[in-house]
Amino acid sequence: MGFLTRVPVGRGPLTADDVARGAALFALVGAGIGAAVGGTAVLLEPTFPALLAAALAVTVELVLTGALHVDGLADTADALGAATRERSLEIMRDPRIGAFGASAVVVDLLVRTASIAALLDRGGALVTVTVAGALGRAAILPLAAALPYARPGGGLTDRIGLRAAAVGSIAAAAFAIGLAGWIGAAMLGTSLVTTALLVTAYRSRFGGITGDMLGAAVEVTVTTSLLASVALR
C-alpha cells in the first residue's frame, strides 16, 4: 500500500526488502484502488452524466496514488524521444514535462475516462475497473523480475524475484477470472500481451527498468485492459 499509493501507512521510508515482501499483494492493492474508482463512478452515475461520473472517478484514482504512475508515464514517453539511452535516463530525472509526456498523459486519461463511461452505459463497471486495477499493478512484477535496474545503485523493486512475481501474477489472474469470467480472461490476456511488449521495448531501448517505466506500465496496462473489456461488452 505504501509503495503503490499515497495512503499514509507504516513508518519510515520503504526499502527494497519492504517492497519485495509486499509484492505478492500488489494485485490486491490494485483491486482496492480499482474498486474505489469503479465504485465512485457507479455511485455518481445516477446524479451525473456517465462521462462526468467517470472523470470524477478517475480523479479519485489520481488522489489515491498521488498521480505517481501518471508521472512515470509522462517521463517515460518523453524519454522515448531521446536519441541515446543515456539521454533518456537523464530526461526521466528532469521534473519538467515535454510534448511527448503531456500527450501520453492526455491520451491515457481521456481513453480511461471514456472507457469507464462506456462501462457505466453497458454494465459491469465496478467489477471491470476492479479487475483492471489489479492487472495494472501486477504488471510491475514480471517487469521487475525479468529486467535489471537501468541505473547504477538499483531501485526499490530490485528484490522482486520470480517467486514473488509468480505469486502476484497468479493472484491477479484469479481476480480477473474469478470476478469477471471470460471477459476477465480476455483482460488478463490483454495485460499479458501488453507486459510482454513492454519487456521487449524496455530491454531494447533502455537496457532495463526504472521506477518511471514501471509507473508507465501500470497506466498502459490498466487502460488497455479497460479497452478490451469495452470491446467485448
C-alpha positions as CSV (number, residue, x, y, z in Angstrom):
1,M,0.0,0.0,0.0
2,G,2.8,2.4,0.9
3,F,4.6,1.7,-2.4
4,L,1.6,1.9,-4.8
5,T,-0.5,4.7,-3.2
6,R,-0.2,7.8,-1.1
7,V,-2.3,6.4,1.7
8,P,-0.3,7.1,4.9
9,V,0.5,3.6,6.2
10,G,3.6,2.4,8.0
11,R,6.5,4.3,9.3
12,G,9.8,5.4,7.8
13,P,11.0,5.2,4.2
14,L,10.4,2.0,2.2
15,T,13.3,-0.3,1.4
16,A,13.7,-2.8,-1.4
17,D,13.1,-5.6,1.1
18,D,9.8,-4.0,2.1
19,V,8.7,-3.8,-1.5
20,A,9.7,-7.4,-2.1
21,R,7.7,-8.7,0.9
22,G,4.6,-6.8,-0.3
23,A,5.0,-7.7,-4.0
24,A,2.7,-10.7,-3.8
25,L,-0.1,-8.3,-2.7
26,F,0.2,-5.8,-5.5
27,A,-2.8,-7.2,-7.2
28,L,-4.9,-6.9,-4.0
29,V,-3.9,-3.3,-3.6
30,G,-4.6,-2.6,-7.2
31,A,-8.0,-4.3,-6.9
32,G,-8.8,-2.0,-4.0
33,I,-7.8,1.1,-6.0
34,G,-9.9,-0.2,-8.9
35,A,-12.9,-0.8,-6.6
36,A,-12.7,2.7,-5.3
37,V,-12.6,4.1,-8.8
38,G,-15.4,1.9,-10.1
39,G,-17.5,2.3,-7.0
40,T,-17.2,6.1,-7.3
41,A,-18.3,6.0,-10.9
42,V,-21.3,3.8,-10.1
43,L,-22.4,5.9,-7.1
44,L,-22.2,9.1,-9.1
45,E,-23.7,7.9,-12.3
46,P,-27.4,8.3,-11.2
47,T,-26.7,12.0,-10.4
48,F,-24.2,13.0,-13.2
49,P,-23.9,12.0,-16.8
50,A,-21.7,8.9,-17.3
51,L,-18.8,10.9,-18.8
52,L,-18.7,13.3,-15.8
53,A,-19.1,10.4,-13.3
54,A,-16.2,8.6,-15.0
55,A,-14.0,11.7,-14.9
56,L,-14.6,12.2,-11.2
57,A,-13.9,8.6,-10.6
58,V,-10.5,8.8,-12.4
59,T,-9.8,11.9,-10.2
60,V,-10.2,9.6,-7.1
61,E,-7.5,7.3,-8.5
62,L,-5.2,10.3,-9.0
63,V,-5.7,11.4,-5.5
64,L,-5.2,7.9,-4.0
65,T,-2.0,7.3,-6.0
66,G,-0.7,10.9,-5.9
67,A,-0.6,10.7,-9.7
68,L,2.6,8.6,-9.2
69,H,2.1,6.3,-12.2
70,V,0.8,9.1,-14.5
71,D,4.1,11.0,-13.7
72,G,6.0,7.8,-14.7
73,L,4.1,7.6,-18.0
74,A,4.9,11.2,-18.8
75,D,8.6,10.8,-18.0
76,T,8.9,7.5,-20.0
77,A,7.1,9.0,-23.0
78,D,9.4,12.0,-23.0
79,A,12.4,9.7,-22.7
80,L,11.4,7.7,-25.7
81,G,12.0,10.8,-27.8
82,A,15.7,11.0,-26.8
83,A,18.5,9.9,-29.2
84,T,20.5,7.8,-26.8
85,R,19.9,5.6,-23.7
86,E,22.0,8.0,-21.6
87,R,19.9,11.0,-22.6
88,S,16.7,9.0,-22.0
89,L,17.7,8.3,-18.4
90,E,18.6,12.0,-17.9
91,I,15.2,13.1,-19.2
92,M,13.4,10.8,-16.7
93,R,15.2,12.6,-13.9
94,D,14.0,16.0,-15.2
95,P,10.9,17.3,-13.4
96,R,9.7,19.2,-16.4
97,I,7.3,17.6,-18.8
98,G,7.6,17.7,-22.6
99,A,5.3,17.3,-25.5
100,F,5.5,13.5,-25.7
101,G,4.8,13.2,-22.0
102,A,1.9,15.7,-22.0
103,S,0.4,13.9,-25.0
104,A,0.7,10.5,-23.4
105,V,-1.0,11.6,-20.2
106,V,-3.8,13.3,-22.0
107,V,-4.5,10.3,-24.2
108,D,-4.2,7.8,-21.3
109,L,-6.7,9.7,-19.0
110,L,-9.0,10.5,-21.9
111,V,-9.3,6.9,-23.0
112,R,-9.6,5.6,-19.5
113,T,-12.4,8.1,-18.7
114,A,-14.2,7.3,-21.9
115,S,-13.9,3.6,-21.2
116,I,-15.3,3.8,-17.7
117,A,-18.2,5.9,-19.1
118,A,-18.9,3.3,-21.7
119,L,-18.9,0.6,-19.0
120,L,-21.4,2.6,-17.0
121,D,-23.7,2.6,-20.0
122,R,-23.2,-1.1,-20.8
123,G,-22.9,-2.5,-17.3
124,G,-20.2,-4.1,-15.2
125,A,-18.3,-1.0,-14.4
126,L,-17.4,-1.8,-10.8
127,V,-16.2,-5.3,-11.4
128,T,-14.3,-4.5,-14.6
129,V,-12.5,-1.5,-13.2
130,T,-11.6,-3.5,-10.1
131,V,-10.0,-6.2,-12.4
132,A,-8.2,-3.6,-14.4
133,G,-6.7,-2.1,-11.2
134,A,-5.4,-5.5,-10.1
135,L,-3.9,-6.3,-13.5
136,G,-2.3,-2.9,-13.8
137,R,-0.4,-3.1,-10.5
138,A,0.5,-6.8,-11.1
139,A,2.2,-5.7,-14.4
140,I,5.1,-4.4,-12.3
141,L,6.0,-7.9,-11.1
142,P,7.2,-9.6,-14.3
143,L,8.9,-6.4,-15.4
144,A,10.8,-6.2,-12.2
145,A,11.7,-9.9,-12.2
146,A,12.8,-10.0,-15.9
147,L,14.7,-6.8,-16.2
148,P,17.7,-5.2,-14.3
149,Y,17.5,-1.7,-13.0
150,A,18.7,0.7,-15.6
151,R,20.7,2.9,-13.3
152,P,23.7,2.2,-11.1
153,G,22.7,1.7,-7.5
154,G,19.5,-0.2,-8.1
155,G,15.9,0.7,-7.1
156,L,13.1,-0.3,-4.7
157,T,12.0,-3.2,-7.0
158,D,15.4,-4.9,-7.1
159,R,14.5,-7.7,-4.7
160,I,11.3,-8.7,-6.5
161,G,12.2,-12.2,-7.8
162,L,10.5,-14.8,-9.9
163,R,8.7,-16.3,-6.9
164,A,7.0,-13.1,-5.8
165,A,6.2,-12.3,-9.5
166,A,4.6,-15.7,-10.0
167,V,2.5,-15.4,-6.8
168,G,1.4,-11.9,-7.5
169,S,0.6,-12.7,-11.2
170,I,-1.5,-15.8,-10.2
171,A,-3.4,-13.6,-7.7
172,A,-4.1,-11.1,-10.4
173,A,-5.3,-13.9,-12.8
174,A,-7.6,-15.2,-10.0
175,F,-9.1,-11.7,-9.5
176,A,-9.6,-11.4,-13.3
177,I,-11.2,-14.7,-14.0
178,G,-13.0,-15.1,-10.6
179,L,-14.6,-11.7,-10.8
180,A,-15.2,-11.2,-14.5
181,G,-15.3,-14.6,-16.1
182,W,-14.4,-14.8,-19.7
183,I,-14.2,-11.0,-20.0
184,G,-11.7,-11.1,-17.2
185,A,-9.8,-13.8,-19.0
186,A,-9.7,-11.5,-22.1
187,M,-8.5,-8.6,-20.0
188,L,-5.8,-10.9,-18.5
189,G,-4.7,-11.9,-22.0
190,T,-4.5,-8.2,-23.0
191,S,-2.4,-7.4,-19.9
192,L,0.0,-10.3,-20.7
193,V,0.5,-9.1,-24.2
194,T,1.0,-5.5,-23.1
195,T,3.5,-6.6,-20.5
196,A,5.4,-8.7,-23.0
197,L,5.6,-5.8,-25.4
198,L,6.9,-3.6,-22.6
199,V,9.6,-6.0,-21.6
200,T,10.8,-6.1,-25.1
201,A,10.7,-2.4,-25.6
202,Y,12.3,-1.5,-22.2
203,R,15.1,-4.0,-22.8
204,S,15.9,-2.8,-26.3
205,R,15.5,0.9,-25.7
206,F,16.7,1.4,-22.1
207,G,18.5,-1.8,-21.2
208,G,16.4,-2.2,-18.1
209,I,13.8,-0.5,-16.0
210,T,13.3,2.5,-13.7
211,G,10.5,3.4,-11.4
212,D,9.1,5.7,-14.1
213,M,8.9,2.8,-16.5
214,L,7.1,0.7,-14.0
215,G,4.6,3.5,-13.4
216,A,4.1,3.8,-17.2
217,A,3.5,0.0,-17.3
218,V,0.7,0.4,-14.7
219,E,-1.0,3.1,-16.6
220,V,-0.8,1.4,-20.0
221,T,-1.9,-2.0,-18.7
222,V,-4.9,-0.5,-16.8
223,T,-6.0,1.4,-19.9
224,T,-5.6,-1.4,-22.4
225,S,-7.4,-3.8,-20.1
226,L,-10.3,-1.4,-19.9
227,L,-10.3,-1.1,-23.7
228,A,-10.5,-4.9,-24.1
229,S,-13.5,-5.0,-21.7
230,V,-15.3,-2.3,-23.5
231,A,-14.8,-4.0,-26.9
232,L,-16.3,-7.2,-25.5
233,R,-19.4,-5.8,-23.8
